[in-house]
Amino acid sequence: MKIKKAIFVVLGCIGLGLGAVGAVLPLLPAFPFLLFAAFCFAKSSERLHQWFIQTRLYKNNLETYVKGEGMTWRTKIRIMITVTLLMSIGFVLMGQVPVGQIVLACVWVFHILYFVFGVKSIPAPAE
């Protein structure tokens, strides 16, 4: 059991690091990495999970989504643009694999529909 918890701690730290970089760089989305870190920390240690959910990084990027309140349009658009850019690269590289392009296009459409219609939009917090 200790090895499993240690693996979750390491994976959570990697997710936290990538999420922190993503919070600063517009090309890398912070949301999925921070969500992954929250999952890993919850599986590894209650104390580590409690620390993580108290951080500003968590509160600014995940808290409203995890509570079921939704996301701001700015966050949703940033995620959709990033995924669109990354999937476009994969789409171009799959030029000789039409089935791969079709699958990737379907995943992209589902992604856009999910963020536009499936995730509730909330107003941006006043600064």
ZILINHU-V75474 format. One record per residue. N is the residue number from 1. RES is the residue in three letters. PSI is psi in radians with two decimals (none if undefined). D_FIRST is the distance of its C-alpha to the first C-alpha in whole Angstrom. Layout:
n | res | psi | d_first
N | RES | PSI | D_FIRST
N | RES | PSI | D_FIRST
//
This chain:
n | res | psi | d_first
1 | MET | -0.62 | 0
2 | LYS | -0.60 | 4
3 | ILE | -0.73 | 5
4 | LYS | -0.78 | 5
5 | LYS | -0.68 | 6
6 | ALA | -0.68 | 9
7 | ILE | -0.75 | 10
8 | PHE | -0.65 | 11
9 | VAL | -0.80 | 12
10 | VAL | -0.81 | 14
11 | LEU | -0.67 | 15
12 | GLY | -0.69 | 16
13 | CYS | -0.68 | 19
14 | ILE | -0.81 | 20
15 | GLY | -0.72 | 21
16 | LEU | -0.76 | 22
17 | GLY | -0.81 | 24
18 | LEU | -0.63 | 26
19 | GLY | -0.66 | 27
20 | ALA | -0.72 | 28
21 | VAL | -0.72 | 30
22 | GLY | -0.48 | 31
23 | ALA | -0.41 | 32
24 | VAL | -0.76 | 35
25 | LEU | 2.28 | 36
26 | PRO | -0.37 | 38
27 | LEU | -0.53 | 37
28 | LEU | 2.10 | 33
29 | PRO | 2.30 | 32
30 | ALA | -0.61 | 29
31 | PHE | -0.98 | 28
32 | PRO | -0.59 | 26
33 | PHE | -0.67 | 24
34 | LEU | -0.62 | 24
35 | LEU | -0.71 | 23
36 | PHE | -0.74 | 20
37 | ALA | -0.75 | 19
38 | ALA | -0.74 | 19
39 | PHE | -0.84 | 17
40 | CYS | -0.74 | 14
41 | PHE | -0.63 | 15
42 | ALA | -0.61 | 15
43 | LYS | -0.40 | 11
44 | SER | -0.82 | 10
45 | SER | 2.29 | 12
46 | GLU | -0.68 | 15
47 | ARG | -0.76 | 17
48 | LEU | -0.68 | 17
49 | HIS | -0.77 | 17
50 | GLN | -0.69 | 20
51 | TRP | -0.80 | 22
52 | PHE | -0.76 | 22
53 | ILE | -0.15 | 24
54 | GLN | -0.16 | 26
55 | THR | 2.67 | 27
56 | ARG | -0.59 | 30
57 | LEU | -0.79 | 29
58 | TYR | -0.83 | 27
59 | LYS | -0.64 | 30
60 | ASN | -0.49 | 32
61 | ASN | -0.54 | 31
62 | LEU | -0.47 | 28
63 | GLU | -0.85 | 29
64 | THR | -0.63 | 32
65 | TYR | -0.78 | 30
66 | VAL | -0.61 | 27
67 | LYS | -0.12 | 30
68 | GLY | 0.19 | 31
69 | GLU | -0.48 | 35
70 | GLY | -2.79 | 35
71 | MET | 2.74 | 36
72 | THR | 2.73 | 39
73 | TRP | -0.61 | 41
74 | ARG | -0.79 | 41
75 | THR | -0.77 | 37
76 | LYS | -0.78 | 37
77 | ILE | -0.72 | 40
78 | ARG | -0.74 | 38
79 | ILE | -0.77 | 35
80 | MET | -0.69 | 38
81 | ILE | -0.78 | 40
82 | THR | -0.84 | 37
83 | VAL | -0.67 | 36
84 | THR | -0.78 | 39
85 | LEU | -0.81 | 40
86 | LEU | -0.70 | 37
87 | MET | -0.52 | 37
88 | SER | -0.69 | 41
89 | ILE | -0.82 | 40
90 | GLY | -0.67 | 38
91 | PHE | -0.78 | 41
92 | VAL | -0.73 | 43
93 | LEU | -0.36 | 41
94 | MET | 0.48 | 41
95 | GLY | -0.58 | 45
96 | GLN | 0.04 | 45
97 | VAL | 1.45 | 43
98 | PRO | -0.59 | 44
99 | VAL | -0.71 | 42
100 | GLY | -0.70 | 39
101 | GLN | -0.69 | 41
102 | ILE | -0.79 | 42
103 | VAL | -0.81 | 38
104 | LEU | -0.70 | 37
105 | ALA | -0.69 | 40
106 | CYS | -0.74 | 39
107 | VAL | -0.73 | 36
108 | TRP | -0.81 | 38
109 | VAL | -0.78 | 40
110 | PHE | -0.74 | 37
111 | HIS | -0.84 | 36
112 | ILE | -0.81 | 39
113 | LEU | -0.69 | 40
114 | TYR | -0.83 | 36
115 | PHE | -0.54 | 37
116 | VAL | -0.81 | 40
117 | PHE | -0.45 | 40
118 | GLY | -0.45 | 37
119 | VAL | 2.15 | 36
120 | LYS | 2.44 | 38
121 | SER | 2.36 | 40
122 | ILE | 2.73 | 40
123 | PRO | 2.62 | 43
124 | ALA | 2.46 | 42
125 | PRO | 2.49 | 41
126 | ALA | 2.38 | 44
127 | GLU | none | 44
//
